[in-house]
Amino acid sequence: MDPLLEASGTFALNLLKTLGEDSSKNVFYSPISISSALAMVLLGANGTTAVQMAQVLSLNKSSNSGGGDVHQSFQSLLTEVNKTDTQYLLRTANRLFGEKSYDFLSSFKDSCQKFYQAEMEELDFLNATEESRKHVNTWVAKKTEGKNIVFICCFC
C-alpha cells in the first residue's frame, strides 16, 4: 500500500475516534482537507515540532516521515482528487492567509504552491481583523460554491 494512503487512513481513524467521543452527535469531517492543511504546516516545521506533527499525521510509520516525498505524494493525491474528467464533483481548494507583518520564507511559500496549489495571501490580521475575516470568508464561499466548508489552522 502507498505509504501516504496508509498514513492518511491511520490519521483519519485516529481523528474520528477523537471527534466521535461524544456518541450522541453526528460527525462530518474531511480527513484529506485536515491532513493536507497540517502537511502544509509541516513544510515550515522543524525539530521537535516536525517530529510531533509527523507522528500525529502517522507519517512516522512510513519512509516519508516529513521529507519531500510525503509532499510529492500529497501533490499526486490532490491532483487525482481534483481531476475534471470524472462522473463526480469533488474539489479541494487551498490557500494560506498570513499576517502581512510576518516575514514568511519564500521557500515555504513556493513549496506550498508547488505541492498543495496553495498561494500565500498576506492580510492585516492585526489592524484590520474584521476586513481580513470577511475577505477569507468571501474566498471560501467562492471556492465552495457557497457551501462555506473550511478548515483553518492558526499558529502563533
Contacts in CASP RR format, 6 or more apart in sequence:
PFRMAT RR
TARGET T0000
AUTHOR 0000-0000-0000
METHOD contacts of the structure
MODEL  1
MDPLLEASGTFALNLLKTLGEDSSKNVFYSPISISSALAMVLLGANGTTA
VQMAQVLSLNKSSNSGGGDVHQSFQSLLTEVNKTDTQYLLRTANRLFGEK
SYDFLSSFKDSCQKFYQAEMEELDFLNATEESRKHVNTWVAKKTEGKNIV
FICCFC
2 73 0 8 1.000
3 61 0 8 1.000
3 62 0 8 1.000
3 63 0 8 1.000
3 64 0 8 1.000
3 70 0 8 1.000
3 73 0 8 1.000
4 62 0 8 1.000
4 64 0 8 1.000
4 70 0 8 1.000
4 73 0 8 1.000
4 74 0 8 1.000
4 77 0 8 1.000
5 77 0 8 1.000
6 58 0 8 1.000
6 61 0 8 1.000
6 62 0 8 1.000
7 57 0 8 1.000
7 58 0 8 1.000
7 59 0 8 1.000
7 61 0 8 1.000
7 62 0 8 1.000
7 64 0 8 1.000
7 70 0 8 1.000
8 31 0 8 1.000
8 32 0 8 1.000
8 35 0 8 1.000
8 58 0 8 1.000
8 77 0 8 1.000
9 31 0 8 1.000
9 58 0 8 1.000
10 58 0 8 1.000
10 61 0 8 1.000
11 31 0 8 1.000
11 35 0 8 1.000
11 56 0 8 1.000
11 57 0 8 1.000
11 58 0 8 1.000
12 31 0 8 1.000
12 35 0 8 1.000
14 58 0 8 1.000
15 29 0 8 1.000
15 31 0 8 1.000
15 34 0 8 1.000
16 27 0 8 1.000
16 29 0 8 1.000
16 31 0 8 1.000
19 27 0 8 1.000
19 29 0 8 1.000
20 27 0 8 1.000
30 149 0 8 1.000
30 151 0 8 1.000
32 77 0 8 1.000
32 81 0 8 1.000
32 92 0 8 1.000
33 92 0 8 1.000
33 149 0 8 1.000
33 151 0 8 1.000
34 151 0 8 1.000
35 57 0 8 1.000
36 74 0 8 1.000
36 77 0 8 1.000
36 78 0 8 1.000
36 92 0 8 1.000
36 94 0 8 1.000
36 116 0 8 1.000
37 94 0 8 1.000
37 151 0 8 1.000
37 153 0 8 1.000
38 53 0 8 1.000
38 56 0 8 1.000
38 57 0 8 1.000
38 153 0 8 1.000
39 57 0 8 1.000
39 70 0 8 1.000
39 71 0 8 1.000
39 74 0 8 1.000
39 116 0 8 1.000
40 94 0 8 1.000
40 96 0 8 1.000
40 112 0 8 1.000
40 115 0 8 1.000
40 116 0 8 1.000
40 118 0 8 1.000
41 53 0 8 1.000
41 153 0 8 1.000
41 155 0 8 1.000
42 50 0 8 1.000
42 53 0 8 1.000
42 54 0 8 1.000
42 57 0 8 1.000
42 59 0 8 1.000
42 66 0 8 1.000
42 70 0 8 1.000
43 71 0 8 1.000
43 108 0 8 1.000
43 111 0 8 1.000
43 112 0 8 1.000
43 115 0 8 1.000
44 50 0 8 1.000
44 105 0 8 1.000
44 108 0 8 1.000
45 53 0 8 1.000
50 66 0 8 1.000
51 60 0 8 1.000
54 60 0 8 1.000
54 65 0 8 1.000
54 66 0 8 1.000
59 65 0 8 1.000
59 66 0 8 1.000
59 70 0 8 1.000
62 70 0 8 1.000
63 69 0 8 1.000
64 70 0 8 1.000
64 73 0 8 1.000
71 111 0 8 1.000
71 115 0 8 1.000
71 116 0 8 1.000
72 115 0 8 1.000
74 115 0 8 1.000
74 116 0 8 1.000
75 114 0 8 1.000
75 115 0 8 1.000
75 116 0 8 1.000
78 92 0 8 1.000
78 94 0 8 1.000
78 116 0 8 1.000
78 117 0 8 1.000
81 90 0 8 1.000
81 91 0 8 1.000
81 92 0 8 1.000
82 90 0 8 1.000
82 91 0 8 1.000
82 92 0 8 1.000
91 143 0 8 1.000
93 143 0 8 1.000
93 144 0 8 1.000
94 112 0 8 1.000
94 116 0 8 1.000
94 117 0 8 1.000
94 118 0 8 1.000
95 118 0 8 1.000
95 119 0 8 1.000
95 120 0 8 1.000
95 121 0 8 1.000
95 139 0 8 1.000
96 109 0 8 1.000
96 112 0 8 1.000
96 118 0 8 1.000
96 119 0 8 1.000
96 120 0 8 1.000
96 121 0 8 1.000
97 120 0 8 1.000
97 121 0 8 1.000
97 122 0 8 1.000
97 123 0 8 1.000
97 125 0 8 1.000
97 132 0 8 1.000
97 135 0 8 1.000
97 136 0 8 1.000
98 104 0 8 1.000
98 120 0 8 1.000
98 121 0 8 1.000
98 122 0 8 1.000
98 123 0 8 1.000
98 125 0 8 1.000
99 122 0 8 1.000
99 123 0 8 1.000
99 124 0 8 1.000
99 125 0 8 1.000
99 126 0 8 1.000
100 122 0 8 1.000
100 123 0 8 1.000
100 124 0 8 1.000
100 125 0 8 1.000
101 124 0 8 1.000
101 126 0 8 1.000
104 120 0 8 1.000
104 122 0 8 1.000
109 119 0 8 1.000
109 120 0 8 1.000
112 118 0 8 1.000
112 119 0 8 1.000
112 120 0 8 1.000
113 119 0 8 1.000
113 120 0 8 1.000
123 131 0 8 1.000
123 132 0 8 1.000
123 135 0 8 1.000
123 136 0 8 1.000
124 131 0 8 1.000
124 132 0 8 1.000
125 132 0 8 1.000
136 152 0 8 1.000
137 148 0 8 1.000
140 148 0 8 1.000
140 149 0 8 1.000
140 150 0 8 1.000
141 148 0 8 1.000
144 150 0 8 1.000
END
